[in-house]
Amino acid sequence: MPAESTPCLDGPGTRGDVRARTVDPLTARAVAVWSGADFLPIARSFATGAAEFIDRLALKPGDLVLDVACGTGNLAIPAARAGARVTGVDIAPNLIAQARLEARAAGCIADFDVGDAECLPYTNGQFDTTVTMFGAMFAYRPARAAAELLRVTRQGGRVAMANWTPEGFVGEMLRAHTAIVPPPAGVPSPLAWGKEDTVRERFADGVTSLTCTRRTLQLRFALSPAGVAELFAANYGPTVATLKAADVDGASRLLETLTRLFQEHNIATDGGTAVEGEYLDVQARVA
């Protein structure tokens, strides 16, 4: 795509607060979903897998790295530890506040901004590497998100994504949510980002090379499967939002399904819960 083009409603390179754009219903919905809970206990469950994802990138000291939909800093912090100059951006102000605290506690220097994956507040080609783990895949307008990932990455730079696959544990878990409360009309499943053909279609001629590798990581909790289901009900934005929108029967069915899934897939032998989540590791070079 041309360096000047952008799908942003606000124009390229703007730094307006995403909260000013919440007149848009889908943006407002995204802010509400991801601001509606304390994601940190969920993020910590797969922090080891996030660090391994960053390790494979072999970042160099001084590399300019953007973590899109950064949450509480699962990728941003290990990238900063590797010596990169890191910026994290997320649509949820509470997650950005938590990411700043986590980075400070880890002794890492990183910048964190409130912003929308569909309209990133950065200039064209500003970053050497743009990463996103289970983040940008949830943007309601994936074409915009894809274009923005490419726009803010320099020519020859990298876009690296980790996207849950439809066939994996988390894919099954997310489908349990939409079985109770369907997504907004016209919004594609975020799990489409876990399909190689879809990724290739969305990046198209904006990249010179693209590799997709199926990998797994563990989500590990010091809780029983029923306890993990309750943790998600209280701390995972999509689960909180689904339970809020569901009727009593639907909410009960979702909790039962989550408990069953964590029980059936549990590989922990220490009284806790651990499940293997499959994701698509996407590595792209920007044209």
Phi, psi and omega in degrees: 000148179298147184298332184278344188280150179200141176274004184299139173290332185264359182092160185290142170074012179283158181237028180293144178296131182300335180294339176285346182259007186287002170298333176287124187300320181289323176296316178299320179296316180298316178300316182296317182296311188274347174267357190274004183198166177270100186285346190306316180298330177286314181301319182295337182293335180236024181299325179297316178296327178293318178296322178295323177300315178293319180304321182294340180282343180049054179297150179255149176306132180091350176302138177271115187238134174246128175254109185270135187055056193286347182058229182267011172103022183303324177265322185299319184291310176296330176294320177294321177299329179284356178100001179288156173266107196251138169236132174248145180223138179210151183283344184260114181301325181293326178289323177296319177299319180291321179300320178298318179294318180295318179295318179297317180296329180276356181073027183252148175257121177206150175263144179226131182235149168279127181189168189253129178301337180275351180203076188290139185274049183223161183279163180299133175066026186286336189241149176283320182223131176244127183238156174200128180240113178052038184237285182299338179298340181267001175298135185291336179243087188298330179297320177295314181299316179299314180298323180290321176302318179288318185299317187276356180259135183293159175301129183086353177280182187242145164244125180236124182236148167238117186233127177303139179272153178297330186276344186278180182302311183292326175303316178295320180295317180293325177295330176297328177290311184288342173291335179268312179229106181298155177290168177302149181304133176084356180270121180288160178295136175298338181290347175299333176293347177271008178250127184301317181300321179293317179300315180297321179293319184287327178272328173044231185274012175280355180230153177264338176209153182208125175235141179233126183230130176280129179225170174231155169221161179264139166254117189238133183226142175272050183218158172290163176306319178295323177294323178294319177302318178292325177298315178296321180298332182260338192231351181256116187313308180299324179290316178301314182294320180295315179297324180292324183275342185278158170281177185300318180294317180296318179297318179297318180294322179295315179298320178296318180294317179298316179299316180297316181297316179292328177292312184293328185258002184292125178248004180287147178239011185250015182090352176265203180226132174219131178231152177266122178254123178274138176221161175263119178271113184252126177234118185230142173258130187278134181288000000 
